[in-house]
């Protein structure tokens, strides 16, 4: 007897695999990625009342990852308005376990106040400081010390040097089968002046840092299935799965 659920799952898998050879679809996605980033498209969305500054496609993917892994701890570097903290906390709340730790060098008071009064704050802890500062790192390691399943999201300073250091530090905390997700690898594929005043540019951004990291960390690999599935994303080749 045919299993309709398995049949649907196989159809999805086959369709996603086919996208890697679908030139027209990939070209359309690349064009949208370029123009939408220039137009600051990601700034238009919120989650449960807080600006999230992420692409909906990436957030749906993060939901799938969180629901599948059911992490005890999600670490996010970079807080901004706190929308993604709220998003991750809300999925963990549906699962019924887990906390989110957000780190930012400058947690602005108006954002801090809104996050603290949000219903999902019960699953959130915030730390102010650089994500690569030893004191901050030690705090996070202490929180992670008794957690079996850990997921990491890097979305702070997007320079090559900073992201590479984050990867080296936080990859050690990622549990096998989980991910360290590096946001804004898309910078490598965009014009240098698409966001004036930012220090990151072609050659000095998260994507080259990912490639450099993988040279010495064979226990992680790029999840190409996710790239084929999303097509529209700010994190192409940034979904790194710990495989051993």
PASEKOL-764609 format. One record per residue (C-alpha): residue in three letters; x, y, z. Coordinates in steps of 0.2 Angstrom, whole numbers, padded with zeros to 4 digits, always signed. Example, Ala and Ser with C-alpha at 12.3 -4.5 7.8 and 13.67 -1.06 7.14 Angstrom:
<atoms>
ala+0062-0022+0039/ser+0068-0005+0036/
</atoms>
This chain:
<atoms>
unk+0000+0000+0000/unk+0007+0017-0005/unk+0011+0029+0010/unk+0004+0046+0005/unk+0015+0055+0018/unk+0031+0046+0012/unk+0025+0049-0006/unk+0023+0068-0003/unk+0040+0069+0006/unk+0049+0060-0009/unk+0040+0072-0021/unk+0047+0087-0012/unk+0064+0079-0011/unk+0065+0076-0029/unk+0058+0093-0034/unk+0071+0102-0023/unk+0085+0092-0030/unk+0080+0097-0048/unk+0082+0115-0044/unk+0101+0114-0044/unk+0099+0111-0063/unk+0085+0124-0066/unk+0095+0138-0073/unk+0080+0149-0076/unk+0073+0148-0059/unk+0091+0150-0051/unk+0094+0166-0062/unk+0077+0173-0057/unk+0081+0170-0038/unk+0098+0178-0040/unk+0091+0193-0048/unk+0078+0194-0034/unk+0092+0192-0021/unk+0102+0206-0029/unk+0087+0219-0031/unk+0079+0215-0015/unk+0094+0217-0004/unk+0098+0234-0013/unk+0080+0239-0009/unk+0081+0233+0010/unk+0067+0221+0007/unk+0072+0211+0023/unk+0068+0227+0034/unk+0049+0225+0030/unk+0044+0211+0041/unk+0041+0208+0060/unk+0037+0193+0071/unk+0025+0194+0085/unk+0027+0213+0085/unk+0046+0215+0083/unk+0055+0219+0068/unk+0064+0204+0062/unk+0076+0210+0048/unk+0077+0193+0040/unk+0070+0185+0024/unk+0054+0175+0026/unk+0062+0161+0017/unk+0076+0160+0029/unk+0065+0161+0044/unk+0054+0146+0038/unk+0070+0136+0036/unk+0075+0141+0053/unk+0058+0135+0060/unk+0061+0118+0051/unk+0078+0116+0058/unk+0072+0121+0076/unk+0057+0109+0075/unk+0068+0095+0069/unk+0082+0097+0081/unk+0072+0103+0096/unk+0088+0112+0103/unk+0090+0115+0122/unk+0099+0131+0118/unk+0100+0143+0103/unk+0114+0156+0103/unk+0112+0171+0092/unk+0125+0184+0089/unk+0118+0201+0084/unk+0101+0206+0092/unk+0096+0223+0083/unk+0077+0224+0086/unk+0075+0207+0094/unk+0063+0200+0081/unk+0073+0184+0078/unk+0076+0181+0096/unk+0057+0182+0098/unk+0055+0171+0083/unk+0067+0157+0090/unk+0059+0158+0107/unk+0042+0156+0101/unk+0046+0140+0091/unk+0055+0134+0107/unk+0039+0138+0117/unk+0029+0127+0105/unk+0041+0113+0107/unk+0040+0116+0126/unk+0058+0118+0130/unk+0074+0128+0127/unk+0081+0145+0129/unk+0089+0158+0117/unk+0104+0168+0121/unk+0107+0184+0111/unk+0123+0193+0111/unk+0126+0211+0105/unk+0139+0224+0107/unk+0126+0237+0109/unk+0109+0233+0115/unk+0099+0249+0113/unk+0088+0253+0127/unk+0072+0255+0117/unk+0075+0238+0109/unk+0080+0230+0126/unk+0064+0237+0134/unk+0053+0230+0121/unk+0061+0213+0121/unk+0060+0212+0140/unk+0041+0216+0141/unk+0037+0203+0127/unk+0028+0187+0132/unk+0042+0177+0124/unk+0056+0185+0135/unk+0053+0170+0147/unk+0064+0160+0135/unk+0077+0174+0132/unk+0093+0179+0140/unk+0103+0194+0133/unk+0121+0198+0135/unk+0129+0215+0130/unk+0147+0214+0123/unk+0157+0208+0108/unk+0153+0190+0103/unk+0171+0186+0103/unk+0176+0194+0119/unk+0183+0181+0131/unk+0171+0186+0145/unk+0156+0185+0134/unk+0161+0169+0127/unk+0164+0161+0144/unk+0147+0166+0150/unk+0139+0158+0135/unk+0150+0142+0137/unk+0144+0141+0155/unk+0126+0142+0149/unk+0129+0129+0136/unk+0138+0117+0148/unk+0123+0107+0153/unk+0114+0108+0136/unk+0113+0092+0125/unk+0107+0100+0109/unk+0114+0117+0103/unk+0110+0128+0088/unk+0120+0143+0083/unk+0116+0158+0072/unk+0129+0171+0068/unk+0122+0188+0063/unk+0133+0202+0070/unk+0148+0210+0063/unk+0149+0203+0045/unk+0168+0206+0042/unk+0178+0191+0037/unk+0190+0192+0052/unk+0175+0193+0065/unk+0164+0179+0057/unk+0179+0167+0056/unk+0183+0170+0074/unk+0165+0167+0079/unk+0165+0151+0069/unk+0180+0145+0078/unk+0173+0149+0095/unk+0155+0144+0093/unk+0157+0129+0082/unk+0163+0120+0097/unk+0146+0121+0106/unk+0136+0115+0091/unk+0129+0097+0094/unk+0131+0084+0081/unk+0117+0084+0068/unk+0114+0103+0072/unk+0119+0118+0063/unk+0129+0134+0064/unk+0120+0146+0052/unk+0130+0161+0045/unk+0119+0175+0040/unk+0123+0188+0026/unk+0135+0177+0016/unk+0125+0185+0002/unk+0136+0200+0004/unk+0149+0191-0007/unk+0137+0191-0021/unk+0131+0210-0020/unk+0139+0226-0026/unk+0151+0234-0013/unk+0141+0249-0011/unk+0124+0241-0009/unk+0123+0247+0009/unk+0134+0263+0011/unk+0144+0265+0027/unk+0146+0246+0031/unk+0163+0239+0033/unk+0160+0222+0024/unk+0162+0220+0005/unk+0167+0207-0008/unk+0181+0197-0001/unk+0178+0203+0017/unk+0162+0196+0023/unk+0154+0180+0030/unk+0155+0169+0015/unk+0174+0169+0013/unk+0175+0166+0032/unk+0164+0150+0029/unk+0176+0144+0016/unk+0191+0147+0027/unk+0183+0139+0042/unk+0179+0123+0032/unk+0197+0120+0027/unk+0201+0116+0045/unk+0184+0109+0051/unk+0179+0094+0042/unk+0166+0090+0055/unk+0155+0103+0047/unk+0148+0104+0029/unk+0138+0116+0019/unk+0120+0109+0018/unk+0117+0111-0001/unk+0100+0104+0000/unk+0095+0119+0010/unk+0102+0131-0003/unk+0093+0121-0017/unk+0077+0122-0007/unk+0077+0141-0003/unk+0085+0149-0018/unk+0080+0166-0010/unk+0091+0168+0005/unk+0103+0180+0014/unk+0113+0165+0019/unk+0118+0155+0003/unk+0131+0142+0008/unk+0129+0148+0026/unk+0119+0133+0033/unk+0133+0123+0040/unk+0128+0106+0048/unk+0139+0097+0060/unk+0141+0080+0054/unk+0153+0072+0066/
</atoms>
